[in-house]
Amino acid sequence: MKPTEPTVTDCAIRATGIVRHIGEGDARRCLLDNVTVELYRGQAVALLGPSGAGKTSLLNVLAGLDVPDAGRLQVGDQVIEAGDKSGLDAYRRVSVGVVFQFYNLISSLTALENVLAGAEAAGLPADPDHARQQLDELGLRGRADAYPGQLSGGEQQRVAIARALIKRPAVLLGDEPTGNLDAATGDRVIEQLVELTRTRGTALLVVTHNEKLAARFDRVLHMVDGRLTQGAAS
Ligand SMILES: Nc1ncnc2c1ncn2[C@@H]1O[C@H](COP(=O)(O)OP(=O)(O)OP(=O)(O)O)[C@@H](O)[C@H]1O
């Protein structure tokens, strides 16, 4: 079931007028050209576009990993202007979870310890019961004490999702989170992500090349040459 039409108060994060360049002098080029986008609580959004369109660049700005040259991020009452480093650090730590194509789990830590590391990075107390519950929610009951090397790709990605969600971020971002998985496993991971988005009221944005997967989302954004061409308004 799709969520009801979002209202302005359902906005989890708003990025306004985001501009990002890279390089100097003649080599300077524009990666993000005045991008404005809103993500809503409980709404799953896919970001499609050709290779080099700027999808990862946008995700990295929304994740607080890259600093834009201009524009602002707004989450709840908090407004972070371009250049506000401490605001961006707090935003990244508290408000955003990110999952990547290659999971980025710490191989010397168990699944449970990886999830606890996600809580600690957000300044939350390490609560093993809560971390176990988070793993259970992702269908990983009984796998908490396994190391990443003992888990399948799909299981590792679900641990990475649990690690990102343990702090209950306002927004969860995925950069090709199924890119390293077979089609059936990728499908199940997306299904779980969309389901969790709805049950928890998190906003979800997933970069994908896969148009079939994109059809599983509530809304699809298209990016070309650093601009959102379709779907930026909900
Ligand atoms: N650090 C960087 N230095 C130089 N160029 C960069 C850098 N990061 C990105 N680019 C360039 O910016 C453009 C946008 O890259 P980006 O990774 O955001 O695109 P994308 O849409 O995610 O592509 P893909 O689908 O292939 O992952 C590309 O032309 C890329 O080569």
Ligand as a Chemical Component Dictionary entry (heavy atoms), coordinates in Angstrom:
data_LIG
# 
_chem_comp.id                   LIG 
_chem_comp.type                 NON-POLYMER 
_chem_comp.pdbx_formal_charge   0 
_chem_comp.three_letter_code    LIG 
# 
loop_
_chem_comp_atom.comp_id 
_chem_comp_atom.atom_id 
_chem_comp_atom.alt_atom_id 
_chem_comp_atom.type_symbol 
_chem_comp_atom.charge 
_chem_comp_atom.model_Cartn_x 
_chem_comp_atom.model_Cartn_y 
_chem_comp_atom.model_Cartn_z 
_chem_comp_atom.pdbx_ordinal 
LIG N1  N1  N 0 36.178 13.628 -7.162  1  
LIG C1  C1  C 0 35.935 13.814 -8.463  2  
LIG N2  N2  N 0 36.872 14.327 -9.288  3  
LIG C2  C2  C 0 36.617 14.549 -10.577 4  
LIG N3  N3  N 0 35.446 14.281 -11.180 5  
LIG C3  C3  C 0 34.489 13.754 -10.420 6  
LIG C4  C4  C 0 34.668 13.494 -9.026  7  
LIG N4  N4  N 0 33.507 12.977 -8.538  8  
LIG C5  C5  C 0 32.677 12.907 -9.582  9  
LIG N5  N5  N 0 33.252 13.366 -10.704 10 
LIG C6  C6  C 0 32.635 13.461 -12.026 11 
LIG O1  O1  O 0 31.373 14.051 -11.850 12 
LIG C7  C7  C 0 30.405 13.468 -12.698 13 
LIG C8  C8  C 0 29.259 12.969 -11.849 14 
LIG O2  O2  O 0 29.724 11.841 -11.110 15 
LIG P1  P1  P 0 28.744 10.966 -10.206 16 
LIG O3  O3  O 0 29.546 9.850  -9.634  17 
LIG O4  O4  O 0 28.015 11.846 -9.280  18 
LIG O5  O5  O 0 27.728 10.404 -11.312 19 
LIG P2  P2  P 0 26.712 9.194  -11.231 20 
LIG O6  O6  O 0 25.464 9.659  -11.887 21 
LIG O7  O7  O 0 26.603 8.700  -9.834  22 
LIG O8  O8  O 0 27.430 8.131  -12.135 23 
LIG P3  P3  P 0 27.417 6.511  -12.081 24 
LIG O9  O9  O 0 25.993 6.122  -12.374 25 
LIG O10 O10 O 0 28.351 6.116  -13.155 26 
LIG O11 O11 O 0 27.861 6.098  -10.710 27 
LIG C9  C9  C 0 31.108 12.383 -13.460 28 
LIG O12 O12 O 0 31.451 12.871 -14.732 29 
LIG C10 C10 C 0 32.349 12.096 -12.632 30 
LIG O13 O13 O 0 33.403 11.652 -13.438 31 
# 
loop_
_chem_comp_bond.comp_id 
_chem_comp_bond.atom_id_1 
_chem_comp_bond.atom_id_2 
_chem_comp_bond.value_order 
_chem_comp_bond.pdbx_ordinal 
LIG N1  C1  SING 1  
LIG C1  N2  SING 2  
LIG C1  C4  DOUB 3  
LIG N2  C2  DOUB 4  
LIG C2  N3  SING 5  
LIG N3  C3  DOUB 6  
LIG C3  C4  SING 7  
LIG C3  N5  SING 8  
LIG C4  N4  SING 9  
LIG N4  C5  DOUB 10 
LIG C5  N5  SING 11 
LIG N5  C6  SING 12 
LIG C6  O1  SING 13 
LIG C6  C10 SING 14 
LIG O1  C7  SING 15 
LIG C7  C8  SING 16 
LIG C7  C9  SING 17 
LIG C8  O2  SING 18 
LIG O2  P1  SING 19 
LIG P1  O3  DOUB 20 
LIG P1  O4  SING 21 
LIG P1  O5  SING 22 
LIG O5  P2  SING 23 
LIG P2  O6  DOUB 24 
LIG P2  O7  SING 25 
LIG P2  O8  SING 26 
LIG O8  P3  SING 27 
LIG P3  O9  DOUB 28 
LIG P3  O10 SING 29 
LIG P3  O11 SING 30 
LIG C9  O12 SING 31 
LIG C9  C10 SING 32 
LIG C10 O13 SING 33 
# 
